[in-house]
Amino acid sequence: MTRLGRPGLLWSPLVFLATAVVFLPALRGEFLNWDDSVNVVANPYYRGLGWPQIKWMLTATLMGHYIPLTWLSFGINYTLGGMNPWGYHLGNLILHATNATLAPNLLEENHHLARPVFLRTVRTGRDAKGMPEAATSNAVSGSSISAPAPRMPAVTCSGSRFATRFAIDV
């Protein structure tokens, strides 16, 4: 909960709408020549929601990727709108708007899970188990060179907190 009490009641619909408006131009787009030609246009195996399609979705590694949820969303898109790119782009627009709506609320509710470890590491130079940062990074990487551990969790934790506050307090 934030200072506003229940931020979802006020901010969530506004964030959803703002994100949807930003992605609206994508609805006019076609399939792209990146991987759509292989994954969507020339691939008949995901088209539909029958058992043969579901089985393929759960076992396929087309282009080296195991992406069953993506295949399921493509199967739903195909079932609802065929090979019209507009439907695929609308599905992505809804996913992006929903993520933009949920992420600040989830981060606000769960930031405390990462913050104590982060603060302890910054204040003491030791990780959550009390190991010095250099020892932890060497054990993980298998390196004998003594070097400080990467600071990515610090950026992630502080950045998430900032993004959460910014999204709710503005």
Summary of the structure (lengths in Angstrom):
residues: 170
radius of gyration: 21.8
end to end distance: 15.7
largest distance: 57.5
contacts: 420
relative contact order: 0.12
helix: 71%
strand: 2%
